[in-house]
Amino acid sequence: MAAIGPLPRLARLGCNLCRNHRLVLNRNSSKRGIASCIDPSYGLTDEQKEFQKVAFDFAANEMAPHMAEWDQKEIFPVETMRRAAQLGFGGIYVRPEVGGSGLSRLDTSIIFEALSTGCVSTTAYISIHNMCAWMIDTFGNDGQREKFCPDLCSMEKFASYCLTEPGSGSDAASLLTSAQRRGDHYILNGSKAFISGGGDTDVYVVMCRTGGKGPKGISCLVVEKGTPGLSFGKKEKKVGWNSQPTRAVIFEDCPVPVTNRLGDEGQGFNIAMKGLNGGRINIASCSLGAAHASVLLAKDHLLVRKQFGEALANNQFLQFKLAEMATRLVASRLLVREAATALQENRADAVSLCSMAKLFVTDECFNICNQALQMHGGYGYLKDYAVQQFMRDIRVHQILEGTNEVMRMIISRNLLTES
């Protein structure tokens, strides 16, 4: 770390990446400089520690040096993600017989937390891609699994999840995109909003209405890029998540083979919700990575920055703030890992725990990143410093995969309906 005095100039790594960020990631990889109380490897098996280290190494070497550039230039880092897939990160919890890694939900959380220290936005897209691949692997027949999963697991092809519509966000069961059956095809009409990867991806897992109103009228179709009648809206300009494109996905008399339907007619809403249970753990895990990196960045800044003749680290108020950040980080990690275990074991409390994890962790981790930015003072508001990007990228985690208000509804409903 630099000597006492003005903050050191940032190393120019082609993308104005904060030097401290790179140092933090190298520590994650080697475990040097990480206080034992927030060490993310504690409690893990030797095997879990190994692939956690692989993920930290990848984050430090392949993602972090480009994180700011991907954000500023809105680059979708296809080749980087394909290199991640070579490590098994394209289908982490997909079965091995179709190219997946066959790991558990807890293993998946550990990997996404580590990757997010290098780039939250890119890792969040990888998590959505994994969710789509899992949905096809879990609810598809053998032909569908063999057709789609190998290319998704290798990330030769990329996937998008299409549930949200302009008029149905939290009220997903009211979706209007229709699929009318004509012979051996469905004719799809409607539009989806805020679709991660939209326009740049190859496979769209689409929830659409094949029956009457409500959740029982919804089915799930896999739509391939290049299908007639499939088009895309403009690329959205976002606060964060800029390394993944977001567009509307539009269907106009779009013919989709019946053979591309996952499960039975009317099963789509159930498929969507089961996907989202895991998605909520995944996105909470991405928040953990951002918060972990931000705590370390804040700690380093307090040790270096001097005001009123002494290091900020000597200020008791800031010491206490840092302690609170660390405590919230560890509490969040424990909740995510408990929810991941519950989902893997198909426990009765799994849905509620996934909702609790998503609610608590995305809120707390945003607060941690925001406090880390505050500790940096004016420097934290500069795009040369990684802390501001972590804050921007995870803000949306409180909205997507079911808003945190909806998470409260799910949890309270479970509490009030239990006998």
Residue pairs with C-beta under 8 A, 6 or more apart in sequence:
1 23
1 300
1 303
1 304
2 8
2 304
4 304
4 306
4 311
5 306
7 301
7 304
7 305
7 379
8 19
8 304
10 16
10 17
10 18
10 19
10 384
10 385
11 17
11 19
11 22
13 22
13 65
14 65
14 66
14 69
15 65
15 66
15 67
15 68
15 69
15 70
15 72
16 68
16 69
16 383
16 384
17 64
17 65
17 66
17 67
17 68
17 386
18 297
18 384
18 385
18 386
18 387
20 297
20 300
20 301
20 385
20 386
21 64
21 67
21 293
21 297
21 385
21 386
22 60
22 64
22 65
23 33
23 300
24 117
24 293
24 296
24 297
24 300
25 56
25 59
25 60
25 64
25 117
25 118
25 293
26 32
26 60
27 33
27 34
27 296
28 34
28 40
28 56
28 59
28 60
28 114
28 117
28 292
28 293
28 296
29 53
29 56
29 57
29 60
31 39
31 41
33 296
34 296
35 299
35 326
36 42
37 326
37 330
38 292
38 295
38 326
38 329
38 330
40 52
40 110
40 113
40 114
40 288
40 292
40 333
41 48
41 49
41 52
43 337
44 52
44 110
48 106
48 107
48 110
51 88
51 103
51 107
51 110
51 111
52 110
52 111
52 114
54 87
55 87
55 89
55 110
55 111
55 114
55 115
56 114
56 117
58 83
58 84
58 87
58 89
58 115
58 118
59 114
59 115
59 116
59 117
59 118
59 119
59 289
60 117
60 118
62 80
62 83
62 84
62 118
63 80
63 115
63 118
63 119
63 122
63 123
64 117
64 118
64 119
66 75
66 77
66 80
66 119
67 118
67 119
67 122
67 243
67 386
67 389
68 383
68 384
68 386
68 389
69 75
70 77
70 119
70 121
70 122
70 242
70 243
71 121
71 240
71 242
71 243
71 389
71 393
72 242
72 383
74 235
74 242
74 243
74 245
75 243
76 197
76 200
76 243
76 244
76 245
77 122
77 243
78 155
78 158
80 122
81 90
81 122
81 125
81 126
81 129
81 155
81 158
82 90
82 154
82 155
82 156
84 90
84 115
84 126
84 155
85 91
85 153
85 154
85 155
86 154
88 101
88 103
89 101
89 111
89 115
89 126
89 130
90 99
90 126
90 129
90 130
90 133
90 152
90 153
90 154
90 155
91 98
91 99
91 100
91 101
91 130
91 133
91 134
91 137
91 149
91 152
91 153
92 100
92 101
92 103
92 107
92 108
92 111
92 130
93 100
93 101
93 102
93 103
93 104
93 105
93 107
93 108
93 130
93 134
93 278
94 100
94 101
94 102
94 130
94 133
94 134
94 137
94 149
94 152
94 153
95 102
95 137
96 102
98 137
98 145
98 146
98 149
98 150
98 153
99 149
99 150
99 152
99 153
99 154
100 133
100 137
100 149
100 153
101 153
103 111
104 340
104 344
105 278
105 281
105 340
105 341
105 343
105 344
106 337
106 340
106 341
106 344
108 130
108 278
108 281
108 282
108 285
108 340
109 281
109 282
109 284
109 285
109 288
109 336
109 337
109 340
110 285
112 123
112 126
112 127
112 282
112 285
112 286
112 289
113 285
113 286
113 288
113 289
113 292
113 333
113 336
114 289
115 122
115 123
115 126
115 289
116 123
116 124
116 285
116 286
116 287
116 288
116 289
116 290
116 293
117 289
117 290
117 292
117 293
119 243
120 240
120 241
120 286
120 287
120 289
120 290
120 389
120 390
120 393
120 394
121 240
121 241
121 242
121 243
121 244
121 393
122 243
122 244
123 286
123 289
124 196
124 241
124 244
124 283
124 286
124 393
124 397
125 196
125 197
125 241
125 243
125 244
127 279
127 282
127 283
127 285
127 286
128 159
128 160
128 161
128 196
128 197
128 279
128 282
129 152
129 155
129 158
129 159
129 197
130 282
131 161
131 275
131 276
131 278
131 279
131 282
132 152
132 159
132 160
132 161
132 203
132 205
132 275
133 148
133 149
133 152
133 153
133 159
134 275
134 278
135 205
135 220
135 262
135 271
135 274
135 275
136 144
136 145
136 148
136 149
136 152
136 205
136 222
136 262
137 145
137 149
138 274
139 220
139 262
139 263
139 267
139 271
140 148
140 149
140 222
140 262
143 259
144 222
144 259
144 260
144 262
148 157
148 203
148 222
151 157
151 202
152 158
152 159
152 203
157 201
157 202
157 203
158 197
158 200
158 201
158 202
158 203
159 197
159 201
159 202
159 203
159 204
159 205
160 195
160 196
160 197
160 198
160 201
160 203
160 204
160 205
160 249
161 195
161 196
161 205
161 275
161 279
162 192
162 195
162 204
162 205
162 206
162 207
162 223
162 249
163 172
163 175
163 192
163 207
163 272
164 172
164 192
164 193
164 194
164 195
165 175
165 176
165 177
165 190
165 191
165 192
165 193
166 191
166 193
166 248
167 174
167 176
168 174
168 175
168 176
169 193
169 403
170 402
170 403
170 405
170 406
172 207
172 269
172 272
173 214
173 215
173 218
173 269
174 213
175 190
175 207
175 208
175 209
175 218
176 190
176 209
177 188
177 189
177 190
177 191
177 192
177 206
177 207
177 208
177 209
177 251
178 188
178 189
178 190
178 208
178 209
178 210
179 186
179 187
179 188
179 189
179 208
179 209
179 210
179 219
179 221
179 256
180 186
180 187
180 189
180 210
181 187
181 210
181 258
184 257
184 258
184 259
185 255
185 256
185 257
185 258
186 208
186 210
186 221
186 255
186 256
186 257
186 258
186 261
187 253
187 254
187 255
187 256
188 206
188 208
188 221
188 223
188 229
188 251
188 253
188 254
188 255
188 256
189 251
189 252
189 253
189 254
190 208
190 250
190 251
191 233
191 248
191 249
191 250
191 251
192 198
192 206
192 248
192 249
192 250
193 248
194 236
194 246
194 248
194 400
195 204
195 246
195 247
195 248
195 249
196 241
196 244
196 245
196 246
197 244
197 245
198 232
198 233
198 245
198 246
198 247
198 248
198 249
199 232
199 235
199 245
199 247
199 249
200 245
201 225
202 224
202 225
203 222
203 223
203 224
203 225
204 222
204 223
204 224
204 225
204 230
204 249
205 220
205 221
205 222
205 262
205 275
206 220
206 221
206 222
206 223
206 249
206 251
207 218
207 219
207 220
207 268
207 269
207 271
207 272
208 218
208 219
208 220
208 221
208 268
209 217
209 218
209 219
210 217
210 218
210 219
210 265
210 266
210 268
211 217
211 218
211 219
211 265
211 266
215 269
215 270
216 266
216 269
217 266
218 266
218 268
218 269
218 272
219 261
219 263
219 264
219 265
219 266
219 267
219 268
220 261
220 262
220 263
220 267
220 268
220 271
220 272
221 256
221 260
221 261
221 262
222 256
222 260
222 261
222 262
223 230
223 251
223 254
223 256
223 260
224 260
227 254
227 255
227 256
228 253
228 254
228 255
229 251
229 252
229 253
229 254
229 255
230 249
230 250
230 251
230 254
231 250
231 252
232 247
232 248
232 249
232 250
233 247
233 248
233 249
233 250
234 247
234 248
235 245
235 246
235 247
236 245
236 246
236 247
238 246
238 396
239 392
239 395
239 396
240 389
240 392
240 393
240 394
240 395
240 396
241 393
241 396
262 268
262 271
263 270
263 271
276 401
276 402
277 343
277 350
277 351
277 354
278 343
278 354
279 401
280 339
280 354
280 355
280 357
280 358
280 401
280 402
280 407
281 336
281 339
281 340
281 343
281 354
281 357
281 358
283 358
283 362
283 397
283 400
283 401
284 332
284 336
284 339
284 357
284 358
284 361
284 362
284 365
284 397
285 336
286 394
286 397
287 332
287 361
287 362
287 365
287 366
287 394
287 397
288 329
288 332
288 333
288 336
288 361
288 365
290 365
290 369
290 390
290 391
290 393
290 394
291 325
291 328
291 329
291 332
291 364
291 365
291 368
291 369
291 390
291 394
292 329
293 386
293 390
294 325
294 368
294 369
294 372
294 373
294 387
294 390
294 391
295 322
295 325
295 326
295 329
295 368
295 372
297 372
297 376
297 385
297 386
297 387
298 322
298 325
298 371
298 372
298 375
298 376
298 387
299 313
299 322
301 312
301 375
301 376
301 379
302 311
302 312
302 313
302 315
302 318
302 322
302 375
303 311
303 312
303 313
304 311
305 311
305 312
305 377
306 312
312 318
312 375
313 319
318 375
321 371
321 375
322 375
325 368
325 371
325 372
328 364
328 365
328 367
328 368
329 364
329 365
329 368
331 360
331 364
332 360
332 361
332 364
332 365
335 353
335 356
335 357
335 360
335 361
336 357
336 361
338 353
338 357
339 350
339 353
339 354
339 356
339 357
342 349
342 350
342 353
342 354
343 350
343 353
343 354
347 353
351 410
351 414
352 410
352 411
352 414
355 402
355 407
355 410
355 411
356 407
356 411
358 401
358 402
358 404
358 407
359 404
359 407
359 408
359 411
362 394
362 397
362 398
362 404
363 398
363 404
365 394
365 397
366 391
366 394
366 395
366 397
366 398
369 387
369 390
369 391
369 394
370 391
372 380
372 387
372 390
372 391
373 380
373 381
373 387
373 388
373 391
374 380
376 385
376 387
379 385
380 387
380 388
381 388
382 388
383 389
398 404
402 410
